[in-house]
Structure formats: C-alpha cells, structure tokens
Amino acid sequence: MLLRYFDISGRMVHWNREDQLLAISTAQLKRVPLLIGVAVSPLKAVSIIGAARSGLINALATDTRTAMRVLDVLRSSPPLQRAAGSPV
C-alpha cells in the first residue's frame, strides 16, 4: 500500500501524481485477509491511525516509540464514528 495517504479519520488523502501509482486497488486490498502496515516514526502516528480506520491495514509492524505515539494520539483524540469492522 505504498504511497497511499490517510487523515486520522481514515479518509484517503489524494495527491497530484496518484494517477501514476502502480498498485492494486483499494477494493482488491480489502479482500485480502491480512493487511500489514509497516511504518516507523512517531511522526507517522496520525497516518497509521488513519490507515487502520480506513480498513486497509489490520496489523502493524513498527517500533516501540511509534507504537507509544499511536497510543498517545488515540488517548488524546476525541472519539470518532468508526466504520463497521474498523479496528481502531
């Protein structure tokens, strides 16, 4: 899922060269049972949360500092309406 960006609510953020992206569609991704996101940097916490809320990842490979930042952001954010099946 390289080069797909999300806001904290899980909405995809489009970018100017997205039409040149070579990847499977989001509909195809959602049919895959294990979707592992890989991200390392506390600065990526909001994007990680957004990717989980979008339903396009359901597992995460990261480091401890990033995981702690994700938890901190979730604890300090107001509750959001989450889509059915969304893990976060």
C-alpha positions in Angstrom: 0.0 0.0 0.0 2.9 2.3 -0.7 2.1 5.9 -1.4 -1.5 5.9 -0.1 -2.1 8.6 2.5 -4.9 9.0 5.1 -6.1 11.5 7.5 -6.8 10.5 11.1 -10.4 9.6 10.3 -9.3 7.1 7.7 -10.3 9.1 4.6 -7.8 8.8 1.8 -5.8 12.0 1.1 -5.2 12.3 -2.7 -2.0 13.7 -4.2 -1.1 15.2 -7.5 0.7 12.1 -9.1 -1.6 9.5 -7.7 -2.8 8.6 -11.2 0.7 7.2 -11.9 0.7 4.9 -8.9 1.1 1.2 -9.8 -0.7 -0.8 -7.2 -3.8 -2.9 -6.6 -7.0 -1.1 -6.0 -8.3 -0.4 -2.5 -11.3 -2.7 -3.3 -8.8 -5.5 -4.0 -6.8 -4.7 -0.8 -10.0 -5.0 1.3 -10.4 -8.6 0.1 -7.0 -9.6 1.5 -7.4 -11.2 5.0 -4.1 -9.9 6.5 -3.1 -6.4 5.6 0.2 -5.4 7.3 1.1 -1.8 7.5 4.8 -1.0 8.0 5.7 2.4 9.4 8.5 3.7 11.7 8.4 7.2 13.1 6.3 8.8 15.8 5.6 11.5 13.2 3.5 8.9 11.3 1.2 8.1 14.1 -1.8 10.0 12.7 -1.3 8.3 9.3 -1.1 4.9 10.9 -4.4 5.5 12.8 -6.0 6.7 9.6 -4.8 3.7 7.6 -6.3 1.4 10.3 -9.5 3.3 10.4 -9.8 3.1 6.6 -9.8 -0.7 6.9 -6.8 -1.0 4.6 -4.5 -2.3 7.3 -5.4 -4.7 10.1 -1.9 -5.4 11.5 1.1 -3.1 12.1 4.9 -3.7 12.1 6.6 -0.8 13.9 9.0 0.2 16.7 8.1 0.9 20.3 8.4 4.7 20.1 6.0 4.8 17.2 3.5 2.4 18.9 3.6 4.5 22.0 2.9 7.7 20.0 0.0 6.0 18.2 -1.5 5.1 21.7 -0.9 8.7 22.9 -2.7 10.1 19.9 -5.6 7.7 20.3 -5.9 8.6 24.0 -5.9 12.3 23.4 -8.2 12.3 20.4 -12.0 12.7 20.8 -13.9 9.6 19.8 -14.8 9.3 16.2 -17.6 7.4 14.5 -15.9 4.4 13.1 -16.8 2.3 10.1 -18.1 -1.2 10.8 -15.2 -3.6 11.0 -12.7 -0.8 11.6 -10.2 -2.0 14.2 -9.3 1.4 15.6 
